[in-house]
Every structure is written in C-alpha cells, then in structure tokens.
Amino acid sequence: NEEFKEATGALRTAIANEPAPFKSKVDPEIQKALTDAQATVDLAPTNDDSKLRAAQGVMLKQVNAVFADFPPELRPDPNVQPGGRPAAAPAN
C-alpha cells in the first residue's frame, strides 16, 4: 500500500502541468484507487480470502480506469513486471 501511495503521488506530480480537464478527470480516479487500496489493506487482518480477493478486484478495476485515461503508449504493459522482467505465466 505504501508503494502504491508513493506511485500515485509520483503520478499526480507527473500530471501537474497537464490541462485542467484532464487533471479533473484523472485526479478523482486516482483518489478512488487510493481509497480502494486502503480498503483492501484494512481487510487484511480479517484473513478472509474471499473478502480480500473481492476488495483487490475492486481496486484493480479502479487502477485500470486510471490507466484508461492515458494514451496506450503510456500505459503499463501487463506482460512485463516492474524492472522489465516478463510476467509470470499463469498457473494451471
């Protein structure tokens, strides 16, 4: 969650000089993603796997909504992990 907060702070800094209509669209979506991330963290002590997965799904949907505001060439590649490593193959 701390890394996510740092990353969203960096994103807000990066878009600080963008046109107001863009910022007014993206900023509330970033805030919602932060709220959803915190909700997931808040559920962690419950150890309720189904609730945690549901909360993570809500957060992921919101993060993807933020990504969708940017041109495709600026979006992260889902096939590459941070640091340039290929994403792990899904387990069968």
Distance bins in CASP14 RR format, pairs under 12 A and 6 or more apart:
PFRMAT RR
TARGET T0000
AUTHOR 0000-0000-0000
RMODE 2
METHOD distances of the structure
MODEL  1
1 7 0 0 0 0 0 1 0 0 0 0 0
1 8 0 0 0 0 0 1 0 0 0 0 0
1 33 0 0 0 0 0 1 0 0 0 0 0
1 34 0 0 0 0 1 0 0 0 0 0 0
1 35 0 0 0 0 0 1 0 0 0 0 0
1 36 0 0 0 0 0 1 0 0 0 0 0
1 37 1 0 1 0 0 0 0 0 0 0 0
1 38 1 0 0 1 0 0 0 0 0 0 0
1 39 0 0 0 0 0 1 0 0 0 0 0
1 40 1 0 0 1 0 0 0 0 0 0 0
1 41 1 0 1 0 0 0 0 0 0 0 0
1 42 0 0 0 0 1 0 0 0 0 0 0
1 43 0 0 0 0 0 1 0 0 0 0 0
1 44 0 0 0 0 1 0 0 0 0 0 0
1 55 0 0 0 0 0 1 0 0 0 0 0
1 56 0 0 0 0 0 1 0 0 0 0 0
1 59 0 0 0 0 1 0 0 0 0 0 0
2 8 0 0 0 0 0 1 0 0 0 0 0
2 9 0 0 0 0 0 1 0 0 0 0 0
2 34 0 0 0 0 0 1 0 0 0 0 0
2 37 0 0 0 0 1 0 0 0 0 0 0
2 38 0 0 0 0 0 1 0 0 0 0 0
2 41 0 0 0 0 1 0 0 0 0 0 0
3 9 0 0 0 0 0 1 0 0 0 0 0
3 10 0 0 0 0 0 1 0 0 0 0 0
3 37 0 0 0 0 1 0 0 0 0 0 0
3 41 0 0 0 0 0 1 0 0 0 0 0
3 82 0 0 0 0 1 0 0 0 0 0 0
4 10 0 0 0 0 0 1 0 0 0 0 0
4 11 0 0 0 0 0 1 0 0 0 0 0
4 30 0 0 0 0 0 1 0 0 0 0 0
4 33 1 0 0 1 0 0 0 0 0 0 0
4 34 1 0 0 1 0 0 0 0 0 0 0
4 35 0 0 0 0 0 1 0 0 0 0 0
4 36 0 0 0 0 1 0 0 0 0 0 0
4 37 1 0 1 0 0 0 0 0 0 0 0
4 38 0 0 0 0 1 0 0 0 0 0 0
4 40 0 0 0 0 1 0 0 0 0 0 0
4 41 0 0 0 0 1 0 0 0 0 0 0
4 56 0 0 0 0 0 1 0 0 0 0 0
4 59 0 0 0 0 1 0 0 0 0 0 0
4 60 0 0 0 0 0 1 0 0 0 0 0
4 62 0 0 0 0 0 1 0 0 0 0 0
4 63 0 0 0 0 1 0 0 0 0 0 0
4 66 0 0 0 0 0 1 0 0 0 0 0
5 11 0 0 0 0 0 1 0 0 0 0 0
5 12 0 0 0 0 0 1 0 0 0 0 0
5 30 0 0 0 0 0 1 0 0 0 0 0
5 31 0 0 0 0 0 1 0 0 0 0 0
5 33 0 0 0 0 0 1 0 0 0 0 0
5 34 1 0 0 1 0 0 0 0 0 0 0
5 35 0 0 0 0 0 1 0 0 0 0 0
5 37 1 0 0 1 0 0 0 0 0 0 0
5 38 0 0 0 0 1 0 0 0 0 0 0
5 41 0 0 0 0 0 1 0 0 0 0 0
6 12 0 0 0 0 0 1 0 0 0 0 0
6 13 0 0 0 0 0 1 0 0 0 0 0
6 34 0 0 0 0 0 1 0 0 0 0 0
6 37 0 0 0 0 0 1 0 0 0 0 0
7 13 0 0 0 0 0 1 0 0 0 0 0
7 14 0 0 0 0 0 1 0 0 0 0 0
7 30 0 0 0 0 1 0 0 0 0 0 0
7 33 0 0 0 0 1 0 0 0 0 0 0
7 34 0 0 0 0 0 1 0 0 0 0 0
7 37 0 0 0 0 0 1 0 0 0 0 0
7 63 0 0 0 0 1 0 0 0 0 0 0
7 66 0 0 0 0 0 1 0 0 0 0 0
7 76 0 0 0 0 0 1 0 0 0 0 0
7 82 0 0 0 0 1 0 0 0 0 0 0
8 14 0 0 0 0 0 1 0 0 0 0 0
8 15 0 0 0 0 0 1 0 0 0 0 0
8 26 0 0 0 0 0 1 0 0 0 0 0
8 27 0 0 0 0 0 1 0 0 0 0 0
8 29 0 0 0 0 0 1 0 0 0 0 0
8 30 1 0 1 0 0 0 0 0 0 0 0
8 31 0 0 0 0 1 0 0 0 0 0 0
8 32 0 0 0 0 0 1 0 0 0 0 0
8 33 1 0 0 1 0 0 0 0 0 0 0
8 34 1 0 1 0 0 0 0 0 0 0 0
8 35 0 0 0 0 0 1 0 0 0 0 0
8 36 0 0 0 0 0 1 0 0 0 0 0
8 37 0 0 0 0 1 0 0 0 0 0 0
8 38 0 0 0 0 0 1 0 0 0 0 0
8 59 0 0 0 0 0 1 0 0 0 0 0
8 62 0 0 0 0 0 1 0 0 0 0 0
8 63 0 0 0 0 1 0 0 0 0 0 0
8 66 0 0 0 0 1 0 0 0 0 0 0
9 15 0 0 0 0 1 0 0 0 0 0 0
9 16 0 0 0 0 0 1 0 0 0 0 0
9 27 0 0 0 0 0 1 0 0 0 0 0
9 30 0 0 0 0 1 0 0 0 0 0 0
9 31 0 0 0 0 0 1 0 0 0 0 0
9 33 0 0 0 0 0 1 0 0 0 0 0
9 34 0 0 0 0 1 0 0 0 0 0 0
10 16 0 0 0 0 0 1 0 0 0 0 0
10 30 0 0 0 0 0 1 0 0 0 0 0
11 18 0 0 0 0 0 1 0 0 0 0 0
11 23 0 0 0 0 0 1 0 0 0 0 0
11 26 0 0 0 0 1 0 0 0 0 0 0
11 27 0 0 0 0 1 0 0 0 0 0 0
11 29 0 0 0 0 0 1 0 0 0 0 0
11 30 1 0 0 1 0 0 0 0 0 0 0
11 31 0 0 0 0 0 1 0 0 0 0 0
11 33 0 0 0 0 1 0 0 0 0 0 0
11 34 0 0 0 0 0 1 0 0 0 0 0
11 63 0 0 0 0 0 1 0 0 0 0 0
11 66 1 0 0 1 0 0 0 0 0 0 0
11 67 0 0 0 0 0 1 0 0 0 0 0
11 69 0 0 0 0 0 1 0 0 0 0 0
11 70 0 0 0 0 1 0 0 0 0 0 0
11 74 0 0 0 0 0 1 0 0 0 0 0
11 76 0 0 0 0 0 1 0 0 0 0 0
12 18 0 0 0 0 0 1 0 0 0 0 0
12 23 0 0 0 0 1 0 0 0 0 0 0
12 26 0 0 0 0 1 0 0 0 0 0 0
12 27 1 0 0 1 0 0 0 0 0 0 0
12 28 0 0 0 0 0 1 0 0 0 0 0
12 29 0 0 0 0 0 1 0 0 0 0 0
12 30 1 0 0 1 0 0 0 0 0 0 0
12 31 0 0 0 0 1 0 0 0 0 0 0
12 33 0 0 0 0 0 1 0 0 0 0 0
12 34 0 0 0 0 0 1 0 0 0 0 0
12 66 0 0 0 0 0 1 0 0 0 0 0
13 23 0 0 0 0 0 1 0 0 0 0 0
13 30 0 0 0 0 0 1 0 0 0 0 0
14 22 0 0 0 0 0 1 0 0 0 0 0
14 23 0 0 0 0 0 1 0 0 0 0 0
14 26 0 0 0 0 0 1 0 0 0 0 0
14 30 0 0 0 0 0 1 0 0 0 0 0
14 70 0 0 0 0 0 1 0 0 0 0 0
14 74 0 0 0 0 1 0 0 0 0 0 0
15 21 0 0 0 0 0 1 0 0 0 0 0
15 22 1 0 0 1 0 0 0 0 0 0 0
15 23 1 0 1 0 0 0 0 0 0 0 0
15 24 0 0 0 0 0 1 0 0 0 0 0
15 25 0 0 0 0 0 1 0 0 0 0 0
15 26 1 0 0 1 0 0 0 0 0 0 0
15 27 0 0 0 0 1 0 0 0 0 0 0
15 29 0 0 0 0 0 1 0 0 0 0 0
15 30 0 0 0 0 1 0 0 0 0 0 0
15 66 0 0 0 0 0 1 0 0 0 0 0
15 69 0 0 0 0 1 0 0 0 0 0 0
15 70 0 0 0 0 1 0 0 0 0 0 0
15 74 0 0 0 0 0 1 0 0 0 0 0
16 22 0 0 0 0 0 1 0 0 0 0 0
16 23 1 0 0 1 0 0 0 0 0 0 0
16 26 0 0 0 0 0 1 0 0 0 0 0
16 27 0 0 0 0 0 1 0 0 0 0 0
17 23 0 0 0 0 1 0 0 0 0 0 0
18 24 0 0 0 0 0 1 0 0 0 0 0
18 25 0 0 0 0 0 1 0 0 0 0 0
18 26 0 0 0 0 1 0 0 0 0 0 0
18 27 0 0 0 0 0 1 0 0 0 0 0
18 69 0 0 0 0 0 1 0 0 0 0 0
18 70 0 0 0 0 0 1 0 0 0 0 0
18 74 0 0 0 0 0 1 0 0 0 0 0
19 25 0 0 0 0 1 0 0 0 0 0 0
19 26 0 0 0 0 0 1 0 0 0 0 0
20 26 0 0 0 0 0 1 0 0 0 0 0
20 27 0 0 0 0 0 1 0 0 0 0 0
21 27 0 0 0 0 0 1 0 0 0 0 0
21 69 0 0 0 0 0 1 0 0 0 0 0
22 28 0 0 0 0 0 1 0 0 0 0 0
22 29 0 0 0 0 0 1 0 0 0 0 0
22 30 0 0 0 0 0 1 0 0 0 0 0
22 66 0 0 0 0 0 1 0 0 0 0 0
22 69 1 0 0 1 0 0 0 0 0 0 0
22 70 0 0 0 0 1 0 0 0 0 0 0
22 71 0 0 0 0 0 1 0 0 0 0 0
23 29 0 0 0 0 0 1 0 0 0 0 0
23 30 0 0 0 0 1 0 0 0 0 0 0
23 31 0 0 0 0 0 1 0 0 0 0 0
23 69 0 0 0 0 0 1 0 0 0 0 0
24 30 0 0 0 0 0 1 0 0 0 0 0
24 31 0 0 0 0 0 1 0 0 0 0 0
24 69 0 0 0 0 0 1 0 0 0 0 0
25 31 0 0 0 0 0 1 0 0 0 0 0
25 32 0 0 0 0 0 1 0 0 0 0 0
25 65 0 0 0 0 0 1 0 0 0 0 0
25 66 0 0 0 0 1 0 0 0 0 0 0
25 68 0 0 0 0 0 1 0 0 0 0 0
25 69 1 0 0 1 0 0 0 0 0 0 0
25 70 0 0 0 0 0 1 0 0 0 0 0
26 32 0 0 0 0 0 1 0 0 0 0 0
26 33 0 0 0 0 0 1 0 0 0 0 0
26 62 0 0 0 0 0 1 0 0 0 0 0
26 65 0 0 0 0 1 0 0 0 0 0 0
26 66 1 0 0 1 0 0 0 0 0 0 0
26 67 0 0 0 0 0 1 0 0 0 0 0
26 68 0 0 0 0 0 1 0 0 0 0 0
26 69 1 0 1 0 0 0 0 0 0 0 0
26 70 0 0 0 0 1 0 0 0 0 0 0
26 74 0 0 0 0 0 1 0 0 0 0 0
27 33 0 0 0 0 0 1 0 0 0 0 0
27 34 0 0 0 0 0 1 0 0 0 0 0
27 66 0 0 0 0 1 0 0 0 0 0 0
27 69 0 0 0 0 0 1 0 0 0 0 0
28 34 0 0 0 0 0 1 0 0 0 0 0
28 35 0 0 0 0 0 1 0 0 0 0 0
28 62 0 0 0 0 0 1 0 0 0 0 0
28 65 0 0 0 0 0 1 0 0 0 0 0
28 66 0 0 0 0 1 0 0 0 0 0 0
28 69 0 0 0 0 0 1 0 0 0 0 0
29 35 0 0 0 0 0 1 0 0 0 0 0
29 36 0 0 0 0 0 1 0 0 0 0 0
29 61 0 0 0 0 0 1 0 0 0 0 0
29 62 1 0 0 1 0 0 0 0 0 0 0
29 63 0 0 0 0 1 0 0 0 0 0 0
29 64 0 0 0 0 0 1 0 0 0 0 0
29 65 1 0 1 0 0 0 0 0 0 0 0
29 66 1 0 1 0 0 0 0 0 0 0 0
29 67 0 0 0 0 1 0 0 0 0 0 0
29 68 0 0 0 0 1 0 0 0 0 0 0
29 69 1 0 0 1 0 0 0 0 0 0 0
29 70 0 0 0 0 0 1 0 0 0 0 0
30 36 0 0 0 0 0 1 0 0 0 0 0
30 37 0 0 0 0 0 1 0 0 0 0 0
30 62 0 0 0 0 1 0 0 0 0 0 0
30 63 0 0 0 0 1 0 0 0 0 0 0
30 65 0 0 0 0 1 0 0 0 0 0 0
30 66 1 0 1 0 0 0 0 0 0 0 0
30 67 0 0 0 0 0 1 0 0 0 0 0
30 69 0 0 0 0 1 0 0 0 0 0 0
30 70 0 0 0 0 0 1 0 0 0 0 0
31 37 0 0 0 0 0 1 0 0 0 0 0
31 38 0 0 0 0 0 1 0 0 0 0 0
31 62 0 0 0 0 1 0 0 0 0 0 0
31 65 0 0 0 0 0 1 0 0 0 0 0
31 66 0 0 0 0 1 0 0 0 0 0 0
32 38 0 0 0 0 0 1 0 0 0 0 0
32 39 0 0 0 0 0 1 0 0 0 0 0
32 58 0 0 0 0 1 0 0 0 0 0 0
32 59 0 0 0 0 1 0 0 0 0 0 0
32 61 0 0 0 0 1 0 0 0 0 0 0
32 62 1 0 1 0 0 0 0 0 0 0 0
32 63 0 0 0 0 1 0 0 0 0 0 0
32 64 0 0 0 0 0 1 0 0 0 0 0
32 65 1 0 0 1 0 0 0 0 0 0 0
32 66 0 0 0 0 1 0 0 0 0 0 0
33 39 0 0 0 0 0 1 0 0 0 0 0
33 40 0 0 0 0 0 1 0 0 0 0 0
33 57 0 0 0 0 0 1 0 0 0 0 0
33 58 0 0 0 0 1 0 0 0 0 0 0
33 59 1 0 0 1 0 0 0 0 0 0 0
33 60 0 0 0 0 1 0 0 0 0 0 0
33 61 0 0 0 0 1 0 0 0 0 0 0
33 62 1 0 1 0 0 0 0 0 0 0 0
33 63 1 0 1 0 0 0 0 0 0 0 0
33 64 0 0 0 0 1 0 0 0 0 0 0
33 65 1 0 0 1 0 0 0 0 0 0 0
33 66 1 0 1 0 0 0 0 0 0 0 0
33 67 0 0 0 0 1 0 0 0 0 0 0
33 68 0 0 0 0 0 1 0 0 0 0 0
33 69 0 0 0 0 0 1 0 0 0 0 0
34 40 0 0 0 0 0 1 0 0 0 0 0
34 41 0 0 0 0 0 1 0 0 0 0 0
34 59 0 0 0 0 1 0 0 0 0 0 0
34 62 0 0 0 0 1 0 0 0 0 0 0
34 63 0 0 0 0 0 1 0 0 0 0 0
34 66 0 0 0 0 0 1 0 0 0 0 0
35 41 0 0 0 0 0 1 0 0 0 0 0
35 42 0 0 0 0 0 1 0 0 0 0 0
35 55 0 0 0 0 0 1 0 0 0 0 0
35 58 0 0 0 0 1 0 0 0 0 0 0
35 59 0 0 0 0 1 0 0 0 0 0 0
35 62 0 0 0 0 1 0 0 0 0 0 0
35 63 0 0 0 0 0 1 0 0 0 0 0
36 42 0 0 0 0 0 1 0 0 0 0 0
36 43 0 0 0 0 0 1 0 0 0 0 0
36 54 0 0 0 0 0 1 0 0 0 0 0
36 55 1 0 0 1 0 0 0 0 0 0 0
36 56 0 0 0 0 1 0 0 0 0 0 0
36 57 0 0 0 0 1 0 0 0 0 0 0
36 58 1 0 1 0 0 0 0 0 0 0 0
36 59 1 1 0 0 0 0 0 0 0 0 0
36 60 0 0 0 0 1 0 0 0 0 0 0
36 61 0 0 0 0 1 0 0 0 0 0 0
36 62 1 0 1 0 0 0 0 0 0 0 0
36 63 0 0 0 0 1 0 0 0 0 0 0
36 64 0 0 0 0 0 1 0 0 0 0 0
36 65 0 0 0 0 0 1 0 0 0 0 0
36 66 0 0 0 0 0 1 0 0 0 0 0
37 43 0 0 0 0 0 1 0 0 0 0 0
37 44 0 0 0 0 0 1 0 0 0 0 0
37 55 0 0 0 0 1 0 0 0 0 0 0
37 56 0 0 0 0 1 0 0 0 0 0 0
37 57 0 0 0 0 0 1 0 0 0 0 0
37 58 0 0 0 0 1 0 0 0 0 0 0
37 59 1 0 1 0 0 0 0 0 0 0 0
37 60 0 0 0 0 0 1 0 0 0 0 0
37 62 0 0 0 0 1 0 0 0 0 0 0
37 63 0 0 0 0 1 0 0 0 0 0 0
37 66 0 0 0 0 0 1 0 0 0 0 0
38 44 0 0 0 0 0 1 0 0 0 0 0
38 55 0 0 0 0 1 0 0 0 0 0 0
38 58 0 0 0 0 0 1 0 0 0 0 0
38 59 0 0 0 0 1 0 0 0 0 0 0
38 62 0 0 0 0 0 1 0 0 0 0 0
39 46 0 0 0 0 0 1 0 0 0 0 0
39 51 0 0 0 0 0 1 0 0 0 0 0
39 52 0 0 0 0 0 1 0 0 0 0 0
39 54 0 0 0 0 0 1 0 0 0 0 0
39 55 1 0 1 0 0 0 0 0 0 0 0
39 56 0 0 0 0 1 0 0 0 0 0 0
39 57 0 0 0 0 0 1 0 0 0 0 0
39 58 1 0 0 1 0 0 0 0 0 0 0
39 59 1 0 0 1 0 0 0 0 0 0 0
39 62 0 0 0 0 0 1 0 0 0 0 0
40 46 0 0 0 0 0 1 0 0 0 0 0
40 48 0 0 0 0 0 1 0 0 0 0 0
40 51 0 0 0 0 1 0 0 0 0 0 0
40 52 1 0 0 1 0 0 0 0 0 0 0
40 53 0 0 0 0 1 0 0 0 0 0 0
40 54 0 0 0 0 1 0 0 0 0 0 0
40 55 1 0 1 0 0 0 0 0 0 0 0
40 56 1 0 1 0 0 0 0 0 0 0 0
40 57 0 0 0 0 1 0 0 0 0 0 0
40 58 1 0 0 1 0 0 0 0 0 0 0
40 59 1 0 1 0 0 0 0 0 0 0 0
40 60 0 0 0 0 1 0 0 0 0 0 0
40 62 0 0 0 0 0 1 0 0 0 0 0
40 63 0 0 0 0 0 1 0 0 0 0 0
41 52 0 0 0 0 1 0 0 0 0 0 0
41 55 0 0 0 0 1 0 0 0 0 0 0
41 56 0 0 0 0 0 1 0 0 0 0 0
41 59 0 0 0 0 1 0 0 0 0 0 0
42 48 0 0 0 0 0 1 0 0 0 0 0
42 51 0 0 0 0 0 1 0 0 0 0 0
42 52 0 0 0 0 0 1 0 0 0 0 0
42 55 0 0 0 0 1 0 0 0 0 0 0
42 59 0 0 0 0 0 1 0 0 0 0 0
43 49 0 0 0 0 0 1 0 0 0 0 0
43 50 0 0 0 0 0 1 0 0 0 0 0
43 51 1 0 1 0 0 0 0 0 0 0 0
43 52 1 0 1 0 0 0 0 0 0 0 0
43 53 0 0 0 0 1 0 0 0 0 0 0
43 54 0 0 0 0 1 0 0 0 0 0 0
43 55 1 0 1 0 0 0 0 0 0 0 0
43 56 0 0 0 0 1 0 0 0 0 0 0
43 57 0 0 0 0 0 1 0 0 0 0 0
43 58 0 0 0 0 0 1 0 0 0 0 0
43 59 0 0 0 0 0 1 0 0 0 0 0
44 51 0 0 0 0 1 0 0 0 0 0 0
44 52 1 0 0 1 0 0 0 0 0 0 0
44 55 0 0 0 0 1 0 0 0 0 0 0
44 56 0 0 0 0 0 1 0 0 0 0 0
45 51 0 0 0 0 0 1 0 0 0 0 0
45 52 0 0 0 0 0 1 0 0 0 0 0
46 52 1 0 0 1 0 0 0 0 0 0 0
46 53 0 0 0 0 0 1 0 0 0 0 0
46 54 0 0 0 0 0 1 0 0 0 0 0
46 55 0 0 0 0 1 0 0 0 0 0 0
48 54 0 0 0 0 1 0 0 0 0 0 0
48 55 0 0 0 0 1 0 0 0 0 0 0
49 55 0 0 0 0 0 1 0 0 0 0 0
49 56 0 0 0 0 0 1 0 0 0 0 0
50 56 0 0 0 0 0 1 0 0 0 0 0
50 57 0 0 0 0 0 1 0 0 0 0 0
51 57 0 0 0 0 0 1 0 0 0 0 0
51 58 0 0 0 0 0 1 0 0 0 0 0
52 58 0 0 0 0 0 1 0 0 0 0 0
52 59 0 0 0 0 0 1 0 0 0 0 0
53 59 0 0 0 0 0 1 0 0 0 0 0
53 60 0 0 0 0 0 1 0 0 0 0 0
54 60 0 0 0 0 0 1 0 0 0 0 0
54 61 0 0 0 0 0 1 0 0 0 0 0
55 61 0 0 0 0 0 1 0 0 0 0 0
55 62 0 0 0 0 0 1 0 0 0 0 0
56 62 0 0 0 0 0 1 0 0 0 0 0
56 63 0 0 0 0 0 1 0 0 0 0 0
57 63 0 0 0 0 1 0 0 0 0 0 0
57 64 0 0 0 0 1 0 0 0 0 0 0
58 64 0 0 0 0 0 1 0 0 0 0 0
58 65 0 0 0 0 0 1 0 0 0 0 0
59 65 0 0 0 0 0 1 0 0 0 0 0
59 66 0 0 0 0 0 1 0 0 0 0 0
60 66 0 0 0 0 0 1 0 0 0 0 0
60 67 0 0 0 0 0 1 0 0 0 0 0
60 78 0 0 0 0 0 1 0 0 0 0 0
61 67 0 0 0 0 0 1 0 0 0 0 0
61 68 0 0 0 0 0 1 0 0 0 0 0
62 68 0 0 0 0 0 1 0 0 0 0 0
62 69 0 0 0 0 0 1 0 0 0 0 0
63 69 0 0 0 0 0 1 0 0 0 0 0
63 70 0 0 0 0 0 1 0 0 0 0 0
63 75 0 0 0 0 0 1 0 0 0 0 0
63 76 0 0 0 0 1 0 0 0 0 0 0
63 78 0 0 0 0 0 1 0 0 0 0 0
64 70 0 0 0 0 0 1 0 0 0 0 0
64 75 0 0 0 0 1 0 0 0 0 0 0
64 76 0 0 0 0 0 1 0 0 0 0 0
64 78 0 0 0 0 1 0 0 0 0 0 0
65 75 0 0 0 0 0 1 0 0 0 0 0
66 74 0 0 0 0 0 1 0 0 0 0 0
66 75 0 0 0 0 1 0 0 0 0 0 0
66 76 0 0 0 0 0 1 0 0 0 0 0
67 74 0 0 0 0 1 0 0 0 0 0 0
67 75 1 0 1 0 0 0 0 0 0 0 0
67 76 1 0 0 1 0 0 0 0 0 0 0
67 77 0 0 0 0 0 1 0 0 0 0 0
67 78 0 0 0 0 1 0 0 0 0 0 0
68 74 0 0 0 0 0 1 0 0 0 0 0
68 75 1 0 0 1 0 0 0 0 0 0 0
68 76 0 0 0 0 0 1 0 0 0 0 0
69 75 0 0 0 0 1 0 0 0 0 0 0
70 76 0 0 0 0 1 0 0 0 0 0 0
72 78 0 0 0 0 0 1 0 0 0 0 0
76 82 0 0 0 0 1 0 0 0 0 0 0
76 83 0 0 0 0 0 1 0 0 0 0 0
76 84 0 0 0 0 0 1 0 0 0 0 0
76 87 0 0 0 0 0 1 0 0 0 0 0
77 83 0 0 0 0 0 1 0 0 0 0 0
77 84 0 0 0 0 1 0 0 0 0 0 0
77 85 0 0 0 0 0 1 0 0 0 0 0
77 86 0 0 0 0 1 0 0 0 0 0 0
77 87 0 0 0 0 1 0 0 0 0 0 0
78 86 0 0 0 0 0 1 0 0 0 0 0
78 87 1 0 0 1 0 0 0 0 0 0 0
78 88 0 0 0 0 0 1 0 0 0 0 0
78 90 0 0 0 0 0 1 0 0 0 0 0
79 85 0 0 0 0 0 1 0 0 0 0 0
79 86 1 0 0 1 0 0 0 0 0 0 0
79 87 1 0 1 0 0 0 0 0 0 0 0
79 88 0 0 0 0 0 1 0 0 0 0 0
79 89 0 0 0 0 0 1 0 0 0 0 0
79 90 0 0 0 0 0 1 0 0 0 0 0
80 86 1 0 0 1 0 0 0 0 0 0 0
80 87 1 0 0 1 0 0 0 0 0 0 0
80 88 0 0 0 0 0 1 0 0 0 0 0
81 87 1 0 1 0 0 0 0 0 0 0 0
81 88 1 0 0 1 0 0 0 0 0 0 0
END
